[in-house]
Amino acid sequence: MIVSLILLAITYCVSAIGPTGFPTTISYDKRAFTINGTRQLLLSGSIHYPRSSPDEWPSILQLTKNAGVDVVETYVFWNVHQPNGPSDWNFEGRANLWKFIKDCEQAGLYVNLRIGPYACAEWTLGGIPVWVKNIPGIVFRDDDAPWKAVMQTFVTKIVNEGKQKGIYASQGGNVILQQIENEYGNVEGAFKNPKAYVAWAADLALSLNGKEPWVMCQQDDAPNDKNLVNTCNGFYCDNWLPGHFSSRDTPGAWTENWPGWFQMWGEAKPTRPVQDVAFSVARWFARGGSHMNYYMWFGGSNWGRSTGGPLIVTSYDYNVALDEFGFPHEPKYTHSASLHHVLQKYERELLDNPVDPGKNLADNVSVNVYGSVGSANCVAFLSNIGTSSAQVTWNNHGYTIPAWSVSILGGCGADVTYNTATIAHKAILHKNPKWHASTSAISGWSWWAEPRGIWSAKLAINSSSPLEQIKTTNDVTDYLWYSTRVAEGGSRLVLPARDVVYVYVDGKYQGMSVSSSSATVYIQANKGSTLSILSQSVGLKNYGAHYEDIVDGLAAGDVTLDGKSIKTPPSGWTQQVGLEGEELLLWTTDGQNKVSWNPSTGGGASRPLTWWKASFSTPSGRLPLAVDLAGAGKGFFYVNGNGGGRYWNITASGNCPSCETVNNDCDYVGAYNPGRCRCDCGLPSQNLYKIPREWLKSTGENDLVLIEELGITDFGKIAIMQIK
């Protein structure tokens, strides 16, 4: 029978699993990483410091520790720390990497520092600053002199400053692992000299710090004769282990186990059932893995303009164990924590014995055993990778193994200690939060009309044909206006559009288009009409080979009107970087005082491209807050001058259940993919947008500012939300 998980779960409230002191040495053998000479089973979770606020870090990290996670894995985000050029460094606020590492230490957590500096992470440009992209002739992530020069400067800065702050294990700190490059093996075939680049990156890393091991994930050709470990990423990595052990003298390490997935605008929310996540974890340790990291454990928020993609939503909740607002997501949190407890309890049996290749008991059913059968110092994993339950006999005991599950036998006896498919609901420690409209209502709406088209001849840029968007804007804004006079009238406008375009003729709104390649908008243009196109980038590409060569905006292809090219018209083109409201900084008090606001909701409600401002008082308490923007259209919001991120009231496509019931409605049996188990079809992809408490005033009114691109649909559906 399955032992009660209630007592096991309650353990986390009083005594968290994980490191009790910090190491002086970290090394490895083929079986595991060793800390101070002892093999350690490392359960890890990804938490990205810029995706939450410093005030939140301690509570998030404590809940992480309480769940039996003992390592935090984070990228180091290059464009967060060096946003504007080689001499511009930032380690303040959400960029305070050193405080985050210290907070991990205070919570009793080790750190795996993924320096990269390429991150991917669904983060704009994969974490690489735009000024690096603008270096003439640069080739990202190849044996390329300009790339290697800037990469070396950044990695050297991070490692050396980390040493100065004493973060490393050899200094008594809590950073036990570090990573150079990231998933390069997935794309290296597209580069001219990838092997030389991999060798150079490894040599750079080891020259800076050879005491703590370096990781290269998804890099099977990583140098094997250095203090460097190649690792696996994926939904399942247990099948990767046999080949790894046959060719490497490094432990089985899994840097990214994806317990959820990221979401695009217009998509329903991705979920991955916890039964399948637990199955993947148990299979990993059954087959000899010793280090496993959830990517993500806490996902957080893509505030400001940090989303990559393009067209990735502002939430990075990722359907993980700690939701975007820092609350345990049940049953994922407790069911995972219970598994961690069992694995940690049998750490010595797992790591002090050689990897067991396993024995087949029936079709799709196998057993892996660690320790001596017949003694208490033994643990067995009965795995069923089939799609139906199975009856098996092992060690003179009969077992029913549910489909797609692993039963763990602590002590190798008759009782099942833990089964990945069996959620003990009575053991669930937390209730999922419920959101309610706050009594702190939004009031005092007023608006200012953003000009439609070129708004400053002094700041405009003239050219014979459309300019490339990212170079022209230097990515300081999502927006670039293109304007021209058409020599002949027409109705069918076809233009390149990687993300979103809005079209105006003589100041009148014609329509919008969302596309990854070509957009068609039907317009009414007469001879001599002024055609104004607002091109919007919604997050820069973050993955793939040579994405530094991306061409954005109207320069990406031809522009035609009724089949005739207008890419090089007699009148040429005029470009305007950004919106006038951005130039005026309308999200600030000083900026708001520079214009006259219309104190009503009626006149501008349905008007595309309008700035709105309102106020609300700070709700009492310390629980997280959100703004519900279901009544808005599409745009960007600010709270007290802080960029909250992009919003879009776009309906999620498909036919799928409510997220309230998806845990019961979704079949976890069989290999997972991101298209399975979606939820909340027919609802907005996102309507709640997180507001950190530290953005708010302790007294007085807070400012809420929107740049609304389409028009407000219902002011009654815009509200401050809180958890009760």
PAPAKE-480283 format. One line per 2 residues: number of its first residue (from 1); their letters; for each residue x, y, z of C-alpha. Coordinates in steps of 0.2 Angstrom, whole numbers, plus 5000, padded with zeros to 4 digits. Layout:
% PAPAKE-480283
NUM = a = X,Y,Z; ... $
//
This chain:
% PAPAKE-480283
1 = mi = 5000,5000,5000; 5005,5018,4998 $
3 = vs = 5011,5025,5015; 5003,5042,5020 $
5 = li = 5011,5056,5012; 5003,5068,5024 $
7 = ll = 5017,5066,5037; 5030,5067,5024 $
9 = ai = 5023,5083,5017; 5021,5091,5035 $
11 = ty = 5040,5088,5037; 5043,5103,5025 $
13 = cv = 5035,5115,5037; 5047,5111,5051 $
15 = sa = 5063,5105,5043; 5068,5108,5025 $
17 = ig = 5079,5097,5015; 5095,5103,5008 $
19 = pt = 5113,5110,5013; 5116,5114,5031 $
21 = gf = 5132,5122,5028; 5142,5128,5013 $
23 = pt = 5156,5119,5005; 5174,5122,5002 $
25 = ti = 5177,5109,4988; 5165,5104,4974 $
27 = sy = 5171,5090,4962; 5163,5075,4954 $
29 = dk = 5166,5057,4949; 5156,5047,4936 $
31 = ra = 5142,5044,4949; 5139,5061,4956 $
33 = ft = 5145,5078,4961; 5154,5078,4977 $
35 = in = 5154,5091,4990; 5168,5091,5003 $
37 = gt = 5172,5074,4997; 5154,5066,4999 $
39 = rq = 5143,5062,4984; 5127,5073,4984 $
41 = ll = 5110,5071,4976; 5106,5088,4969 $
43 = ls = 5088,5093,4967; 5088,5110,4958 $
45 = gs = 5075,5123,4952; 5077,5138,4940 $
47 = ih = 5073,5155,4947; 5078,5171,4937 $
49 = yp = 5081,5186,4948; 5075,5199,4935 $
51 = rs = 5058,5190,4934; 5053,5194,4952 $
53 = sp = 5057,5209,4963; 5070,5209,4977 $
55 = de = 5057,5210,4990; 5050,5194,4984 $
57 = wp = 5066,5184,4983; 5067,5178,5002 $
59 = si = 5049,5171,5002; 5051,5163,4985 $
61 = lq = 5068,5155,4990; 5061,5149,5007 $
63 = lt = 5046,5140,4999; 5059,5133,4987 $
65 = kn = 5070,5126,5001; 5054,5120,5010 $
67 = ag = 5050,5109,4995; 5066,5100,4996 $
69 = vd = 5075,5109,4982; 5093,5112,4987 $
71 = vv = 5100,5121,4972; 5094,5137,4963 $
73 = et = 5099,5138,4944; 5099,5155,4936 $
75 = yv = 5105,5163,4920; 5116,5179,4921 $
77 = fw = 5107,5191,4909; 5119,5200,4899 $
79 = nv = 5107,5214,4893; 5101,5217,4910 $
81 = hq = 5119,5220,4917; 5126,5229,4902 $
83 = pn = 5111,5237,4893; 5118,5252,4884 $
85 = gp = 5136,5249,4879; 5153,5242,4885 $
87 = sd = 5155,5255,4899; 5137,5254,4906 $
89 = wn = 5135,5241,4920; 5120,5238,4931 $
91 = fe = 5118,5228,4947; 5104,5238,4955 $
93 = gr = 5086,5233,4959; 5081,5217,4950 $
95 = an = 5098,5217,4942; 5107,5214,4959 $
97 = lw = 5113,5197,4955; 5125,5197,4970 $
99 = kf = 5110,5201,4982; 5100,5186,4974 $
101 = ik = 5115,5174,4977; 5117,5180,4995 $
103 = dc = 5098,5178,4998; 5100,5160,4991 $
105 = eq = 5114,5158,5004; 5103,5164,5018 $
107 = ag = 5089,5152,5013; 5102,5138,5013 $
109 = ly = 5102,5135,4994; 5117,5131,4983 $
111 = vn = 5118,5140,4966; 5122,5135,4948 $
113 = lr = 5127,5151,4940; 5123,5150,4921 $
115 = ig = 5134,5164,4915; 5132,5159,4896 $
117 = py = 5132,5173,4891; 5119,5167,4879 $
119 = ac = 5103,5163,4889; 5088,5160,4877 $
121 = ae = 5076,5159,4891; 5062,5167,4880 $
123 = wt = 5071,5183,4885; 5073,5197,4871 $
125 = lg = 5088,5193,4860; 5092,5178,4871 $
127 = gi = 5099,5190,4884; 5112,5198,4872 $
129 = pv = 5112,5217,4872; 5107,5225,4856 $
131 = wv = 5123,5235,4855; 5132,5219,4853 $
133 = kn = 5121,5215,4838; 5125,5232,4831 $
135 = ip = 5144,5228,4831; 5148,5228,4812 $
137 = gi = 5150,5211,4805; 5148,5202,4821 $
139 = vf = 5143,5183,4821; 5135,5177,4838 $
141 = rd = 5142,5161,4845; 5156,5157,4833 $
143 = dd = 5175,5157,4831; 5173,5176,4828 $
145 = ap = 5185,5189,4834; 5172,5203,4838 $
147 = wk = 5160,5190,4847; 5174,5182,4857 $
149 = av = 5181,5199,4863; 5164,5205,4870 $
151 = mq = 5159,5188,4877; 5176,5187,4886 $
153 = tf = 5174,5204,4893; 5157,5200,4900 $
155 = vt = 5161,5183,4907; 5177,5189,4915 $
157 = ki = 5168,5203,4923; 5155,5191,4931 $
159 = vn = 5168,5178,4937; 5180,5191,4944 $
161 = eg = 5167,5201,4953; 5159,5185,4960 $
163 = kq = 5176,5181,4967; 5178,5198,4975 $
165 = kg = 5162,5195,4983; 5166,5177,4989 $
167 = iy = 5152,5168,4981; 5161,5152,4976 $
169 = as = 5162,5136,4985; 5181,5136,4986 $
171 = qg = 5179,5153,4996; 5165,5146,5007 $
173 = gn = 5151,5153,4996; 5136,5144,4989 $
175 = vi = 5140,5144,4970; 5145,5126,4967 $
177 = lq = 5142,5125,4948; 5144,5138,4933 $
179 = qi = 5139,5137,4915; 5148,5143,4899 $
181 = en = 5138,5144,4883; 5120,5136,4882 $
183 = ey = 5112,5123,4871; 5125,5127,4858 $
185 = gn = 5125,5109,4852; 5107,5111,4845 $
187 = ve = 5113,5124,4832; 5132,5122,4830 $
189 = ga = 5130,5113,4813; 5125,5130,4806 $
191 = fk = 5142,5138,4811; 5158,5139,4802 $
193 = np = 5170,5133,4816; 5160,5127,4830 $
195 = ka = 5172,5115,4837; 5185,5129,4839 $
197 = yv = 5173,5140,4847; 5167,5126,4860 $
199 = aw = 5186,5123,4864; 5189,5142,4866 $
201 = aa = 5174,5144,4877; 5179,5130,4888 $
203 = dl = 5197,5137,4889; 5191,5154,4894 $
205 = al = 5180,5147,4908; 5193,5137,4915 $
207 = sl = 5206,5151,4914; 5194,5162,4925 $
209 = ng = 5190,5149,4938; 5195,5130,4937 $
211 = ke = 5190,5126,4955; 5171,5124,4953 $
213 = pw = 5165,5113,4939; 5158,5121,4923 $
215 = vm = 5143,5115,4914; 5140,5114,4895 $
217 = cq = 5122,5109,4892; 5116,5100,4876 $
219 = qd = 5134,5099,4871; 5139,5081,4868 $
221 = da = 5156,5086,4860; 5161,5097,4875 $
223 = pn = 5179,5094,4880; 5180,5078,4890 $
225 = dk = 5197,5080,4898; 5194,5096,4908 $
227 = nl = 5184,5101,4924; 5168,5102,4913 $
229 = vn = 5152,5092,4913; 5140,5091,4898 $
231 = tc = 5122,5089,4902; 5104,5085,4895 $
233 = ng = 5089,5097,4893; 5071,5091,4889 $
235 = fy = 5055,5084,4895; 5063,5067,4898 $
237 = cd = 5082,5063,4899; 5083,5046,4906 $
239 = nw = 5086,5038,4889; 5101,5050,4887 $
241 = lp = 5110,5042,4902; 5116,5025,4895 $
243 = gh = 5125,5034,4880; 5132,5047,4892 $
245 = fs = 5139,5035,4904; 5147,5024,4890 $
247 = sr = 5157,5039,4883; 5160,5051,4898 $
249 = dt = 5167,5051,4915; 5155,5064,4922 $
251 = pg = 5139,5062,4932; 5122,5062,4925 $
253 = aw = 5116,5080,4926; 5100,5087,4919 $
255 = te = 5100,5106,4918; 5082,5108,4911 $
257 = nw = 5067,5097,4915; 5053,5107,4908 $
259 = pg = 5038,5105,4920; 5028,5117,4910 $
261 = wf = 5030,5128,4894; 5030,5146,4889 $
263 = qm = 5014,5154,4881; 5012,5164,4865 $
265 = wg = 4999,5178,4863; 4983,5170,4856 $
267 = ea = 4987,5153,4863; 4979,5144,4878 $
269 = kp = 4989,5141,4894; 5001,5127,4893 $
271 = tr = 5001,5114,4907; 5011,5098,4911 $
273 = pv = 5003,5086,4923; 5013,5084,4939 $
275 = qd = 5011,5065,4937; 5021,5066,4921 $
277 = va = 5034,5078,4929; 5036,5066,4944 $
279 = fs = 5037,5051,4932; 5052,5060,4922 $
281 = va = 5061,5064,4938; 5059,5046,4946 $
283 = rw = 5065,5038,4929; 5080,5050,4929 $
285 = fa = 5086,5044,4946; 5081,5026,4944 $
287 = rg = 5093,5025,4929; 5108,5034,4937 $
289 = gs = 5105,5052,4936; 5111,5062,4951 $
291 = hm = 5107,5080,4947; 5091,5087,4941 $
293 = ny = 5085,5104,4938; 5067,5110,4935 $
295 = ym = 5066,5124,4922; 5057,5133,4928 $
297 = wf = 5053,5131,4947; 5047,5149,4949 $
299 = gg = 5044,5157,4932; 5039,5175,4937 $
301 = sn = 5035,5189,4925; 5042,5197,4909 $
303 = wg = 5041,5215,4915; 5045,5230,4903 $
305 = rs = 5051,5224,4886; 5060,5209,4892 $
307 = tg = 5050,5196,4882; 5058,5187,4868 $
309 = gp = 5050,5176,4855; 5043,5186,4847 $
311 = li = 5025,5187,4853; 5027,5179,4870 $
313 = vt = 5015,5184,4884; 5021,5195,4899 $
315 = sy = 5018,5181,4911; 5032,5168,4913 $
317 = dy = 5021,5157,4925; 5027,5141,4915 $
319 = nv = 5014,5131,4925; 5027,5127,4938 $
321 = al = 5028,5123,4957; 5028,5141,4962 $
323 = de = 5016,5152,4952; 5020,5169,4945 $
325 = fg = 5014,5177,4961; 5025,5166,4972 $
327 = fp = 5012,5154,4978; 5013,5135,4978 $
329 = he = 5004,5129,4963; 4995,5113,4969 $
331 = pk = 4995,5098,4967; 5012,5101,4958 $
333 = yt = 5021,5109,4973; 5017,5096,4986 $
335 = hs = 5017,5081,4975; 5035,5086,4969 $
337 = as = 5040,5090,4987; 5035,5073,4993 $
339 = lh = 5045,5065,4979; 5060,5075,4984 $
341 = hv = 5059,5069,5002; 5059,5051,4997 $
343 = lq = 5074,5053,4985; 5084,5063,4999 $
345 = ky = 5080,5049,5012; 5088,5036,5001 $
347 = er = 5102,5047,4995; 5116,5036,5001 $
349 = el = 5108,5020,4994; 5107,5029,4977 $
351 = ld = 5124,5037,4976; 5135,5024,4986 $
353 = np = 5130,5010,4973; 5134,5009,4955 $
355 = vd = 5121,5013,4942; 5109,4999,4940 $
357 = pg = 5105,4996,4921; 5088,4988,4926 $
359 = kn = 5079,4972,4924; 5064,4969,4913 $
361 = la = 5049,4962,4923; 5036,4962,4909 $
363 = dn = 5032,4972,4894; 5036,4990,4897 $
365 = vs = 5040,4986,4916; 5057,4986,4923 $
367 = vn = 5065,4987,4940; 5081,4997,4946 $
369 = vy = 5088,4992,4963; 5100,5002,4974 $
371 = gs = 5107,4993,4990; 5105,4976,4997 $
373 = vg = 5088,4968,4994; 5083,4961,5011 $
375 = sa = 5090,4976,5021; 5083,4992,5026 $
377 = nc = 5097,5001,5016; 5089,4998,4999 $
379 = va = 5077,5007,4987; 5069,5000,4971 $
381 = fl = 5060,5009,4957; 5047,4999,4948 $
383 = sn = 5044,5008,4931; 5029,5006,4919 $
385 = ig = 5032,5016,4903; 5017,5008,4895 $
387 = ts = 5000,5016,4893; 4990,5003,4903 $
389 = sa = 4993,4997,4921; 5003,4981,4924 $
391 = qv = 5003,4967,4937; 5021,4962,4941 $
393 = tw = 5029,4951,4954; 5046,4956,4961 $
395 = nn = 5055,4950,4977; 5041,4938,4981 $
397 = hg = 5028,4953,4981; 5015,4957,4969 $
399 = yt = 5012,4975,4963; 5000,4985,4952 $
401 = ip = 5010,4998,4943; 4998,5012,4935 $
403 = aw = 5001,5016,4917; 5016,5028,4914 $
405 = sv = 5022,5028,4932; 5036,5024,4944 $
407 = si = 5033,5016,4961; 5047,5019,4973 $
409 = lg = 5049,5005,4986; 5059,5012,5001 $
411 = gc = 5068,4998,5010; 5063,4987,4994 $
413 = ga = 5049,4979,5004; 5031,4976,5000 $
415 = dv = 5024,4993,5003; 5025,5007,4989 $
417 = ty = 5032,5022,4997; 5028,5034,4983 $
419 = nt = 5020,5032,4966; 5022,5046,4953 $
421 = at = 5004,5044,4947; 4995,5044,4964 $
423 = ia = 4992,5061,4971; 4988,5060,4989 $
425 = hk = 4975,5075,4990; 4974,5074,5009 $
427 = ai = 4993,5078,5009; 4991,5094,4999 $
429 = lh = 4998,5108,5010; 4991,5123,5001 $
431 = kn = 4975,5130,4992; 4978,5138,4975 $
433 = pk = 4975,5157,4977; 4958,5165,4972 $
435 = wh = 4958,5182,4965; 4945,5196,4969 $
437 = as = 4943,5214,4964; 4951,5225,4977 $
439 = ts = 4941,5239,4986; 4955,5250,4980 $
441 = ai = 4946,5255,4964; 4954,5263,4949 $
443 = sg = 4947,5280,4947; 4950,5297,4938 $
445 = ws = 4952,5291,4920; 4958,5304,4908 $
447 = ww = 4966,5303,4891; 4978,5311,4878 $
449 = ae = 4978,5307,4860; 4994,5301,4853 $
451 = pr = 4998,5308,4835; 4995,5296,4821 $
453 = gi = 5010,5297,4810; 5026,5308,4810 $
455 = ws = 5025,5319,4825; 5042,5328,4825 $
457 = ak = 5050,5334,4808; 5065,5338,4818 $
459 = la = 5067,5320,4824; 5061,5311,4809 $
461 = in = 5073,5301,4797; 5071,5302,4778 $
463 = ss = 5077,5288,4767; 5073,5282,4749 $
465 = sp = 5067,5265,4755; 5061,5259,4772 $
467 = le = 5075,5257,4785; 5078,5242,4796 $
469 = qi = 5068,5243,4812; 5080,5237,4826 $
471 = kt = 5095,5247,4820; 5084,5263,4817 $
473 = tn = 5076,5262,4835; 5091,5254,4843 $
475 = dv = 5078,5244,4852; 5074,5258,4864 $
477 = td = 5055,5256,4859; 5043,5244,4852 $
479 = yl = 5037,5256,4839; 5043,5264,4823 $
481 = wy = 5033,5275,4811; 5035,5273,4792 $
483 = st = 5027,5286,4781; 5026,5290,4763 $
485 = rv = 5014,5298,4750; 5007,5286,4737 $
487 = ae = 5008,5291,4719; 4992,5281,4715 $
489 = gg = 4977,5276,4725; 4974,5258,4730 $
491 = sr = 4966,5246,4743; 4976,5230,4745 $
493 = lv = 4992,5234,4755; 5004,5220,4757 $
495 = lp = 5020,5222,4768; 5032,5213,4778 $
497 = ar = 5028,5211,4796; 5037,5200,4808 $
499 = dv = 5026,5205,4823; 5012,5218,4822 $
501 = vy = 5008,5233,4811; 4995,5247,4812 $
503 = vy = 4990,5256,4796; 4983,5274,4794 $
505 = vd = 4979,5284,4779; 4978,5302,4780 $
507 = gk = 4977,5300,4799; 4962,5288,4798 $
509 = yq = 4964,5270,4806; 4963,5257,4793 $
511 = gm = 4967,5241,4802; 4981,5230,4810 $
513 = sv = 4989,5214,4806; 4999,5201,4816 $
515 = ss = 5011,5190,4806; 5028,5182,4806 $
517 = ss = 5032,5186,4787; 5019,5195,4777 $
519 = at = 5004,5206,4781; 4989,5211,4771 $
521 = vy = 4978,5226,4776; 4964,5233,4765 $
523 = iq = 4964,5252,4765; 4956,5267,4756 $
525 = an = 4970,5277,4749; 4968,5290,4735 $
527 = kg = 4982,5298,4724; 4993,5308,4735 $
529 = st = 4987,5301,4752; 4999,5300,4766 $
531 = ls = 5001,5282,4771; 5007,5279,4789 $
533 = il = 5012,5262,4796; 5016,5259,4814 $
535 = sq = 5027,5244,4815; 5029,5236,4832 $
537 = sv = 5042,5223,4838; 5034,5212,4851 $
539 = gl = 5050,5204,4859; 5066,5200,4849 $
541 = kn = 5070,5183,4843; 5079,5173,4857 $
543 = yg = 5084,5156,4849; 5092,5149,4833 $
545 = ah = 5108,5151,4823; 5113,5168,4816 $
547 = ye = 5098,5177,4823; 5109,5193,4824 $
549 = di = 5106,5194,4806; 5087,5197,4808 $
551 = vd = 5079,5211,4797; 5064,5219,4805 $
553 = gl = 5051,5231,4800; 5047,5236,4782 $
555 = aa = 5065,5233,4777; 5062,5214,4778 $
557 = gd = 5053,5213,4761; 5043,5222,4748 $
559 = vt = 5029,5234,4751; 5015,5233,4737 $
561 = ld = 4999,5243,4734; 4987,5233,4723 $
563 = gk = 5002,5223,4717; 5013,5237,4713 $
565 = si = 5029,5240,4723; 5030,5256,4733 $
567 = kt = 5046,5252,4742; 5055,5266,4733 $
569 = pp = 5042,5279,4729; 5046,5296,4722 $
571 = sg = 5043,5304,4738; 5054,5292,4748 $
573 = wt = 5050,5287,4766; 5050,5295,4783 $
575 = qq = 5054,5286,4799; 5050,5292,4817 $
577 = vg = 5057,5282,4831; 5044,5278,4845 $
579 = le = 5028,5288,4850; 5028,5306,4856 $
581 = ge = 5021,5300,4872; 5037,5290,4875 $
583 = el = 5047,5305,4870; 5037,5315,4883 $
585 = ll = 5039,5301,4896; 5020,5301,4900 $
587 = wt = 5022,5288,4913; 5031,5300,4924 $
589 = td = 5023,5314,4934; 5034,5327,4925 $
591 = gq = 5029,5320,4908; 5011,5320,4912 $
593 = nk = 5012,5339,4916; 5018,5343,4899 $
595 = vs = 5001,5339,4890; 4983,5343,4893 $
597 = wn = 4973,5327,4898; 4954,5325,4893 $
599 = ps = 4946,5321,4910; 4933,5309,4903 $
601 = tg = 4931,5291,4897; 4919,5293,4883 $
603 = gg = 4928,5304,4870; 4943,5293,4868 $
605 = as = 4937,5276,4874; 4937,5268,4856 $
607 = rp = 4951,5278,4849; 4966,5268,4843 $
609 = lt = 4983,5274,4849; 4978,5284,4865 $
611 = ww = 4987,5287,4882; 4976,5284,4897 $
613 = ka = 4980,5288,4915; 4971,5284,4932 $
615 = sf = 4975,5281,4950; 4972,5269,4964 $
617 = st = 4976,5268,4982; 4988,5254,4989 $
619 = ps = 4977,5239,4995; 4981,5234,5013 $
621 = gr = 4992,5219,5017; 5008,5211,5009 $
623 = lp = 5000,5199,4997; 5004,5201,4979 $
625 = la = 4993,5211,4968; 4988,5212,4949 $
627 = vd = 4979,5223,4937; 4965,5215,4927 $
629 = la = 4966,5222,4910; 4952,5212,4902 $
631 = ga = 4943,5228,4897; 4958,5235,4888 $
633 = gk = 4963,5231,4870; 4982,5230,4867 $
635 = gf = 4996,5240,4873; 5009,5243,4887 $
637 = fy = 5006,5248,4905; 5015,5257,4919 $
639 = vn = 5013,5258,4938; 5021,5273,4946 $
641 = gn = 5034,5274,4932; 5038,5256,4932 $
643 = gg = 5036,5247,4915; 5023,5233,4919 $
645 = gr = 5025,5225,4902; 5014,5222,4886 $
647 = yw = 4996,5218,4887; 4984,5211,4874 $
649 = ni = 4966,5206,4876; 4967,5192,4863 $
651 = ta = 4956,5176,4865; 4965,5160,4866 $
653 = sg = 4961,5148,4852; 4956,5130,4853 $
655 = nc = 4945,5118,4862; 4951,5114,4880 $
657 = ps = 4945,5114,4898; 4946,5127,4911 $
659 = ce = 4963,5129,4921; 4952,5126,4936 $
661 = tv = 4949,5108,4931; 4964,5104,4919 $
663 = nn = 4972,5093,4932; 4957,5081,4932 $
665 = dc = 4953,5083,4913; 4970,5080,4906 $
667 = dy = 4977,5063,4902; 4995,5062,4908 $
669 = vg = 4999,5045,4901; 5012,5045,4886 $
671 = ay = 5025,5057,4881; 5021,5075,4884 $
673 = np = 5023,5089,4871; 5018,5107,4873 $
675 = gr = 5002,5105,4863; 4994,5094,4876 $
677 = cr = 4985,5099,4891; 4981,5117,4886 $
679 = cd = 4968,5126,4897; 4957,5141,4896 $
681 = cg = 4953,5141,4878; 4941,5155,4873 $
683 = lp = 4947,5166,4887; 4961,5180,4885 $
685 = sq = 4978,5173,4884; 4982,5184,4899 $
687 = nl = 4972,5196,4909; 4980,5197,4926 $
689 = yk = 4997,5207,4926; 5007,5207,4941 $
691 = ip = 5011,5222,4951; 5025,5220,4964 $
693 = re = 5021,5228,4981; 5038,5238,4981 $
695 = wl = 5032,5248,4966; 5018,5255,4976 $
697 = ks = 5017,5270,4988; 5014,5268,5006 $
699 = tg = 5003,5283,5007; 4994,5293,4993 $
701 = en = 4988,5288,4976; 4997,5277,4963 $
703 = dl = 4998,5281,4945; 4992,5268,4932 $
705 = vl = 4996,5273,4914; 4992,5264,4898 $
707 = ie = 4997,5266,4880; 4981,5259,4872 $
709 = el = 4984,5254,4854; 4967,5247,4849 $
711 = gi = 4954,5256,4861; 4946,5252,4878 $
713 = td = 4932,5241,4877; 4925,5241,4895 $
715 = fg = 4932,5252,4909; 4922,5241,4922 $
717 = ki = 4933,5226,4918; 4949,5235,4922 $
719 = ai = 4953,5233,4941; 4966,5231,4954 $
721 = mq = 4965,5213,4960; 4971,5205,4976 $
723 = ik = 4971,5188,4984; 4959,5184,4999 $
//
